Amino acid sequence: MTLQIELQLGGMTCAACAARIEKVLNKQLGVVAAVNFATETAQISSSNPAITTETLIATIAGAGFSAELADTPALPEKNEFIPLAFAALLSLPLMASMFSMDHSELLPRWLQMLLATPVQFILGWRFYRGAYFALKNGGANMDVLVALGTSMAFALSAIVTLMGLHEQHVYFEASAMIITLVLAGKWLEGRAKKKTSSAISELLNLQPKTARVESSEGIIDMAIAQLKPGDIVIVRHGEIIAVDGLVLEGQAAVDESMLTGESLPVEKTIGSKVFAATKNSSGMLKIRASSVGSKTQLAEIVRLVASAQGSKAPIQRLADQISGVFVPIVAGIALLTFALSFWYWGSAVTGLIHAVAVLVIACPCALGLATPTAISVGIGRAAQHGILFRNAAALELAGKIEMLVVDKTGTLTMGEAKVIEVICQAGQSSEALLQLAASLEQGSEHPLARAILAANTLPLLPISGFAAEPGCGVSGQLADGSEIKVGIPSWAGEASNTSEHTTVSVSRNQLLLGQILLADTVRPSSAEAVSRLQQMGIEVVMLSGDKENTAAAIANATGIQQFYGLMRPQDKAAFIGQQNKVVAMVGDGVNDAPALAAAAVSFAMGKGSDVAIETADITLLHNDLLAVADAITLSRATIRKIRQNLFFAFFYNTLGIPLAAIGLLSPVIAGAAMALSSVSVVSNSLLLRRWKN
């Protein structure tokens, strides 16, 4: 049995911390862990029965960090402002000399030391603690850089003060302000990081706190946590639906945009499905609850989004590799800077200050935040538009799609075929033919089966030995033992029919009894979606199980140039496997599952079969091909942000470290630049929240 959990982490200060937690977890036998610095979570799976949640939490604690089960995906509240305020209060007087006309020391050195000491050792204790655990576990992180740099500046200043070396300058303001600026950066970074996960919080806030429930005592208000499947819930005009369920009474237009991104209300009548967090725009509904609380579609979406936000994109690998060795390299550069500065200027103090500036400016936070913050915002924004990415890899790969393979029924069309004509062989009646076909199709979930069942007006006959042949049809036996087949003409029974409509043949003991002609309507948005995808440089190909002329009619109506008919599920999968490009597939039926699995990126319509949705990388909640174009556009926008962030992080360190090494950046300015770099990366990622389809 595989253990799969998500842990909320505490105590991380930079990407190196995340890399170290990941390393100690993955050392455990059978454990695979991915740590997300931006969301401060760890996604962990273990095939080792000896590994428990408590074992994993203890392992993380041994590395110097805290961990607990993530009950909700929202980031925990942290009061980072109070220590920042105290640090600023003590540090600002030390900055007075920096702004004096002659740069003279306006405060006595003993008072400077008195103000700087609590900043260094009380408010800055977290850096010493983090550095200790990092070094203890054979690693190095931002805490090591900050603790080492500020300690060097403070120690030099303390020695000069205690020994009365008045000709030598002191740097209490540098050590104190560096700590203050780092705390300020972490506070701003924390606020910005919470916004990257705001999509989950907004989804969680959609569900109402109470529901009006029909009981033996009349209609009462009941807390959501007390609801049970089977409860009868009354939803009036303007109220939010609290449960997933079926409509028992009433008629209303329900706004499902908060879950699907679909702006138009959906009409609900008796027997319709409704979902938690959607809004009753008109009328009144009586609903029998089928799923409540953590079992609703809303809860499942929240879990999927949280899991996807916590996953890693392939593009992040480079940043992870660099973060793992970055701090030791910087420490080496700082040591070299000290030696060269001492040799060139002949002053150990000058060399020390240059080395401190190098240590402070080189924090790898921006590098660690570059990818996960953009991924978190992008996946959250997609969820708000009814696009659910299974993981970050799917989000990244969607932007690289070169060919999109589409199914016809339920994808390009409404998937609600209607019987338009029944052609019978001699001696047969249309009513009897429909009765025979419907009796067999009652065991099928295919849209054509539903259309035949809807057209039948006679009682269904008993059928035994039901079997479905994917891509062909269904078969079974009547009570007299005769074998009935209902499916494509080449399988169920040949006939000379050149109609562009979908043709279903019905045969008894291999003898053709007749054919049922069905027509499906093209989705109003399909032609626009195909045109938009083609303008994006994506080749659109339709693969259909229908005959060529039926496929041609739909292809012509939607502007698709390349199409193939009479394609079985294995044929679709084979076609995808033969392409030397990044191929995506979109479908909604059980017969699409092999092709979805074969594609580099797979899209499933939200109202499609469970098998298709489970197989797909991306689920489209509002069953519109335009959502595929939206998903690709958002993917490309997210990858652009990641590249911008990575460029900024690399450029910042590539430029900042040399400037600090040659003395063009003071330690205080280096501290401010380091703090602002992380905030800038997160703020750039947050611009994705403005994305619109």
Secondary structure, 3 states (H helix, E strand, C coil): CCEEEEEEEECCCCHHHHHHHHHHHHCCCCEEEEEECCCCEEEEEECCCCCCHHHHHHHHHHCCCEEEECCCCCCCCCCCHHHHHHHHHHHHHHHHHHHCCCCCCCCCHHHHHHHHHHHHHHHCHHHHHHHHHHHHCCCCCHHHHHHHHHHHHHHHHHHHHHCCCCCCCCCHHHHHHHHHHHHHHHHHHHHHHHHHCHHHHHHHCCCCCEEEEEECCEEEEEEHHHCCCCCEEEECCCCECCCEEEEEEEEEEEECHHHHCCCCCEEECCCCEECCCCEEEEEEEEEEEEECHHHCHHHHHHHHHHHHHHCCCCCHHHHHHHHHHHHHHHHHHHHHHHHHHHHHHCCHHHHHHHHHHHHHHCCCHHHHHHHHHHHHHHHHHHHHCCEEECCHHHHHHHCCCCEEEECHHHHHECCCCEEEEEEECCCCCHHHHHHHHHHHHCCCCCHHHHHHHHHCCCCCCCCEEEEEECCCEEEEECCCCCEEEEECHHHHCCCCCCCCCEEEEEEECCEEEEEEEEECCECCCHHHHHHHHHHCCCEEEEECCCCHHHHHHHHHHHCCCEEECCCCHHHHHHHHHCCCCCEEEEECCHHHHHHHHHCCEEEEECCCCHHHHHHCCEEECCCCCHHHHHHHHHHHHHHHHHHHHHHHHHHHHHHHHHHHHCCCCCHHHHHHHHHHHHHHHHHHHHHHHHCCC
